[in-house]
């Protein structure tokens, strides 16, 4: 059952989660009045979590040319990545996604959404992972079995950090090309949450926030153009 749910979530993952968070942003009000200090704490905690998640994704993109983990809406992989971030945790991209989602739930400022949203997010990605693991066991056999015996599914094994990244290298062009949309969405989302916070509290929205939002959108469009035109290295 979990694998069937995971297959559905995998197929629609790029649309489903942004839609859910957009609906939460539109319809979930902050849960009661908070002191300015509490609001600031929530904002910086949420920002830190989301930024850490985006940073993890950029790190993965910078060290591996990870093609989309799917074909025609189903799980697919041409090779098994076991080095770099994938030697620390088997699902570094999903770890990053969960941190981003948790960060935005904290930024939302609604305790009910946070209490429900975090477990649901983790369960959703766990279902996707179960679907992927079934495919990878069939596709890579003993190689994958050996891999899962040494590398944890979720929590990073930091004792493997130095050795795993020793020869991994870093390519900022690949990082930008592979993850510009997610990074841009995180920056835009945090900016929108800051604007939302000012509006709901009756505070004047600084021009810098509107400028940052517009600049982020322009940057996403520009990087997309560079990638599509082949002027941005991806391998």
N, C-alpha and C positions, 0 to 999 in steps of 0.2 A: 504493500500500500504506500509506504513512504517513498519507494522508488518511482511509483506511478505519479505521485504528487510532485516529486522532484523533476520528473520529465516534463511535466506541464510548466512548472516554474522556470525550468531551464529554457524552454522554448520562448517564454514571454518575459524573461528576466530583465531585458534592457528597456522594456516599456512599463512593466508592472510596478516596480519599485518607485521610479520617478513619479508615476501617476498617484500612487498611494501617498507619498510625501507631499505632493502638490495639494491633494485633497485635505490632508491634515493641516497644512499651512493655511488653507482657506477656511476650514470649518472648526478647527480645534482651538478654542480661545485659551490664553494663559490661565492656569488654575489659581485664581484668586490674586489679590494684591500682594506684591513683594516689596520689601525695602530695596532701596537703590543698591545697597551692598550685595543683597542676595541676587538681584537681577544681573549685576556685573559678574558675580561669581559663576552663575549659570552660563552666562554668555562666554566667559573665558574658558570654562570647563568644556562646553560644547565645541567651541572653536578649536581647542587643543586636541580633543578626540578626533574631530573631523580632519584636522590638518595632519595628525599622525597617520590616519587611514590613507589619506591621499599620498603622503610621503612614502608609505609602504608600497603602494601601487606604482609610484614613480620609480622606486628602487627596483622593483621586479621588472618593469619595462626597460630600465636602463641596462640591465645585466643579461636579459634574455629576449630574443625575438619570439615572443609568444603570440602565435597566430590565434585567431578566434577559436575558442574551445567548442566548436560546433560546426555542423554542416546541415543545411536545410532544416534548422530548428532542432536537431538532435545532437547528442554528444558525439564528438569526433576528435581524434588526436592523431597526428602523424608521427609524433615522437614523445617519449616520456622524459620530462625535465626533472633532473635529480640534483642539479648543482645550484650554486648561488642561494637565493632566498628559498628555493624548493628543497634545500638540504637542511633548512632550519625548521620549516613547517611545510606540510604537503599542500596547504591551501593559502599561500600568502596573500593572493588577491582577495579571497573571501574574508580573510582576517581584516584586511584593509577596508573592505566594504562594510563589515559589521561595525568597525570603529566609526566610519563615516556616518552610517545610519544612526548609531547611538549618539554621536555628536549632534546630529540634527534634531533628534528627539529631545535632547537636553536643551538645545537652543529654542525649541518650540515652547518650553516653559509650561507644559501641561503634564502634571504628574500621572494622570490616568493613561495618557498616550505613551509616556515613558515606561510605566509598569507593564503595559500590554505589549508595546512595540518592540522592546528589546528581546523578550523571549520569543515572540513571533518571528522576528528577523533571524535569530539564531536557528530556530526550528526550520525556517524556510531554506536557509543555506545548508543546513544539515541534510535536508531532503535532497537538494541539488547534488551535494557531495556524494550521497549514497548512490544516486543514479550514475554519477561519473565514475565512482569506484567500481561499480559492477561492469561498466564498459571497459575500464582500464585493466581489470583482472582478466577479462576475456582477450583483450587486444595485446597485452604485454606479458601475460602469464607469470612465470617465475621471476622475471625482472621486477615486476610490480610488487610481488609478494616480498621479495627481498627489501624493496624500498620501504614498504609500510612497516616492516619490522624495526627499522632504525630511525624513521622520521615520524614525529607526531602529526596527527591529523589537524589539530587546531593550535594549541599553545606552543609557541616557538621554543625550541631547544637551543638556548643561547650558548651552550657549551660548544656548539658546532659553528658558531657565527664566524670566527676568524678563519678557520680552515675552509669554510664553504665560500667565502668571498675573496680568498687569497688571490685567485687567478680569474675572478669573475669579470673584472674590468668595470668601467662605467662609461656609458655613451649618452650624453645629454640629448643629442639629436633624436636618438631612438626613444628615449624616455618621453620627450615631448610628442613625437609622432604617434607613439602607441597609446598615450594616456592623456592627451591634451583635452579631450572632451570631458572626461571625468574630473580632472583637475580644474578645468574651467567651470564646470557645473558646481563643484564644491565652493570655489571662490565666489561665484555668483550667488549661490545659495546662502552662504554666510552673510554676504552683503545684503541680500533681501531680508534675512532675518533681523539684521541690525536696523534696516529701514522700518520693518514691521514693528520692532520694539519701540522705536521713536514715535511712530504713528499711534500705536495703541496707548502709549503713555502721554500723548499730547505734546511731545517734545518736537521742536523743529528739526527736520531731517537735514543734516549737513550736506552741502553741495558735493563734498568729496565722496560721499557714499553713492550718489547718483552718477558721478563721474567714474567711480570705480566700477560700478555695474555696467555702464555703457562701454568702458574700456575693455572689460572682460569679454563681453559679447563680441566686440570687434576683434579681439585677439583670437578667440575661438574660430571665427570665420576666416581670419587671415591664415592661421596655422592649417586649417582644413584645406584652404586653397593651395598652400605650399605642398601639402602632402599629396593632394590629388594631382598636382602638376609634376610630381616626381622630384621636386627640389628639396625635399626633406628626407634625409637618410633614415631608413627603417631597418636596415640589416647591418 
